[in-house]
Amino acid sequence: MVMTNNTNATQTATAATTASEAHAHTPLGRINFAKAAPKAFKALIGFDAAARDGLDPALVELIQIRASLLNGCAYCLHMHTSDARKAGEDEARLHMIGVWREARNFFTAKEQAALALTEAVTLVSRGGVPDDVYAEAARHFDESELARVLALIFTINTWNRIALSTAKVAGEDERVAH
């Protein structure tokens, strides 16, 4: 019996050490998801890359910014507005993404369809994805593009949830080597 308790104590101590290593350098002692679940993290990176493949980079950023605004994810919002600026996105358009319905003149019909779809999928618990929103997106994107737009919306929502759950700090971009 003593041997079992020592084995359990050793396993518990090892698990605690591993857990504290995973928590190192994270806000509020939260896990570093990339280090704690590297296979899941790499799979998500692959899914994200496949989703954006062949899509207009400006559209990709608009979708990611809109979803991040809706989810209240400051970490991702900062990252994607910075990426959009670096890619040459117009500052006025960045300011209008949150109110795009009132500022339609800043966005093409295709971008508006993508933004509406982003909202519907991101807020899916509020009534699903309305048929008219889906149909409008389908008018602007072929089947393959629409599937990738949907996949991109899925990935940014997942990234937002990871950042929010692990208390990522806006302004710190882990993609940049320190």
Secondary structure by P-SEA (a helix, b strand, c coil): caaaaaaaaaaaaaaaaaaaaaaccccccccccccccaaaaaaaaaaaaaaaccccaaaaaaaaaaaaaaaccaaaaaaaaaaaaaacccaaaaaaccccccccccccaaaaaaaaaaaaaaacccccccaaaaaaaaacccaaaaaaaaaaaaaaaaaaaaaaaacccccccccccc
